[in-house]
Amino acid sequence: MLKHPLPRLDRDEEMRRHLLPFCRLQPGEIWRDPLGLHRVGCLDASSPKDVLSLCGNRRGVLAIHDPPYNFIGFQSQQVEEFVQWCRRVVDVTEELLRDDSSLYLWSGADQKQGFAPLPELMLMMRETGFQSRSLITMRNQRGYGTQRNWMSVRQELLYYIKGSPPFHPQYTDIPKKVKGYYKEVSGQLTENTDRGRSDTLRAGNVWIDVQQVFYRMEENVNGCYAQKPLQAISRIIAASSEPGDDVLDFFAHAGTTLLAAEMAGRRCLTMDIDPVYCEITIRRLEHYRRTGRTGWQNSNPFARELGQSEA
Ligand SMILES: C[S@@+](CC[C@H](N)C(=O)[O-])C[C@H]1O[C@@H](n2cnc3c(N)ncnc32)[C@H](O)[C@@H]1O
């Protein structure tokens, strides 16, 4: 079995010096998909000029942003700064989204620090042109704090809309087992299972069925420290966009939104400020188109350059 783990590529200076010459994008540059579908920019999400250069005259119907909330220590002033910074990202996103569109924002909630930055982020969002729609919680499998507190396993996902965007209910693979919620419909007593449109449970706003990414999974991308599960992003895309639509993600990292968009027949406009994560994002798409694989599991995106065998 191949095993080529990589360190966190945002922190390991030596590895970064080694890999940067293999990264196609310099800051300010944009990669355009030869098939004419997607774009990846090495750009700053909080700069309207950068975001406009990525999007050109294309407008999204859906934005899925996962800002880097772990980079601050969550002292109150830093939370304030972080949220103001997010506000700039949200404002430019609003400009780049169509009249009827959806915005999903991932957020952490530090239970040792008054759940920052979640409440601040929610209050900030009230001041924007977006309307709150749902607060989704995704259950992680790995948690922390099991002995002296409730194990922390949650990931928050804020869902906002502008206008009246499409929404397609999504279903889990979990069978509906509990019968007996009766309701009279046209004079007939019906059971909940008769009325449902599926034999499986609808994905409501608590997602317990999404497997967190870990190294044994095909979609794992070694070197990434904050990779979201493809299943979660695919669910959002299926619920809140139509085939052919443009999907925005200004924090590409492992390129999960780009890959999910490709798989669902959508077009993705994405960026990351770090050339290494831009390169990983482009390579993940190319790797998928070449092999049908969604990640590298026990290898990594730079195996060739590092003299390791490729998966
Ligand atoms: C939490 S990760 C996103 C994870 C992504 N959703 C995934 O599934 O792989 C945040 C990313 O934002 C990038 N980033 C940080 N500041 C940025 C900025 N100003 N503009 C664009 N990207 C930025 C980081 O390099 C990091 O890759």
The ligand as a Tripos MOL2 file, in Angstrom:
@<TRIPOS>MOLECULE
LIG
   27    29     1     0     0
SMALL
NO_CHARGES

@<TRIPOS>ATOM
      1 C1        -11.1510   26.2930    5.6190 C.3       1 LIG1
      2 S1        -10.2210   26.2080    4.1470 S.3       1 LIG1
      3 C2        -11.4390   25.8100    2.9190 C.3       1 LIG1
      4 C3        -11.7010   24.3160    2.8010 C.3       1 LIG1
      5 C4        -12.5080   23.9050    1.5850 C.3       1 LIG1
      6 N1        -13.9140   24.1590    1.7800 N.3       1 LIG1
      7 C5        -12.3230   22.4060    1.2610 C.2       1 LIG1
      8 O1        -13.2830   21.6370    1.3640 O.co2     1 LIG1
      9 O2        -11.2450   21.9960    0.9220 O.co2     1 LIG1
     10 C6         -9.8510   27.9010    3.9020 C.3       1 LIG1
     11 C7         -8.9280   28.2250    2.7100 C.3       1 LIG1
     12 O3         -8.9850   29.6490    2.5330 O.3       1 LIG1
     13 C8         -7.7410   30.0910    2.0330 C.3       1 LIG1
     14 N2         -7.6590   31.5600    2.2690 N.ar      1 LIG1
     15 C9         -7.2520   32.2090    3.3950 C.ar      1 LIG1
     16 N3         -7.3570   33.5430    3.2250 N.ar      1 LIG1
     17 C10        -7.8560   33.7400    1.9780 C.ar      1 LIG1
     18 C11        -8.1870   34.8980    1.2030 C.ar      1 LIG1
     19 N4         -8.0270   36.1310    1.6870 N.pl3     1 LIG1
     20 N5         -8.6700   34.7330   -0.0540 N.ar      1 LIG1
     21 C12        -8.8330   33.4810   -0.5730 C.ar      1 LIG1
     22 N6         -8.5170   32.3610    0.1040 N.ar      1 LIG1
     23 C13        -8.0470   32.4830    1.3600 C.ar      1 LIG1
     24 C14        -6.7200   29.2440    2.7680 C.3       1 LIG1
     25 O4         -5.5060   29.1810    2.0370 O.3       1 LIG1
     26 C15        -7.4490   27.8750    2.8730 C.3       1 LIG1
     27 O5         -7.0310   27.0390    1.8320 O.3       1 LIG1
@<TRIPOS>BOND
     1     1     2 1
     2     2     3 1
     3     2    10 1
     4     3     4 1
     5     4     5 1
     6     5     6 1
     7     5     7 1
     8     7     8 2
     9     7     9 1
    10    10    11 1
    11    11    12 1
    12    11    26 1
    13    12    13 1
    14    13    14 1
    15    13    24 1
    16    14    15 ar
    17    14    23 ar
    18    15    16 ar
    19    16    17 ar
    20    17    18 ar
    21    17    23 ar
    22    18    19 1
    23    18    20 ar
    24    20    21 ar
    25    21    22 ar
    26    22    23 ar
    27    24    25 1
    28    24    26 1
    29    26    27 1
@<TRIPOS>SUBSTRUCTURE
     1 LIG1         1 GROUP 0 **** ****
